[in-house]
């Protein structure tokens, strides 16, 4: 199975986890997904009043320089770990 196929499967699996991950794990899932699918963070950091958007952007921006393939693999590994 190719890395892209594994990534697609992990996306589907992420919707059926046995329990909801904590917020920090959810941010990591989001950031890895964005890095894997879009590359480095782009655009302006959300304003102070958008705390959720700001946290998501910061988590994604922290992965700057990580290759899309590495982010895919980390995403796959994290979802596998959460599946138990």
Residue, then its C-alpha position, 0 to 999 in steps of 0.5 A: x500500500x502506498x504512503x498516500x493510500x495509508x494516509x487516506x486510510x488513516x483519515x478515514x480511521x480518524x473519524x472512528x477512533x474508540x475515544x475522542x483524543x484530548x485537545x493537544x492531540x487533536x491539534x497535533x492531528x490537525x497540524x500533521x494533516x495540514x502539513x501533509x496535505x498543504x505543506x508549510x503554513x501559509x497566510x496570516x496568523x489569526x487574530x487574538x479574538x480567534x483563539x481556536x484558529x490561532x492555536x491551529x495555525x500555531x500547531x501547523x506553523x510549528x511543523x514548518x520545514x517537515x516534508x509532506x511525506x514525513x508529515x503523512x507518516x507521522x499522521x499515520x503512526x499517530x492515528x494507528x496509536x490512537x486506534x489502540 
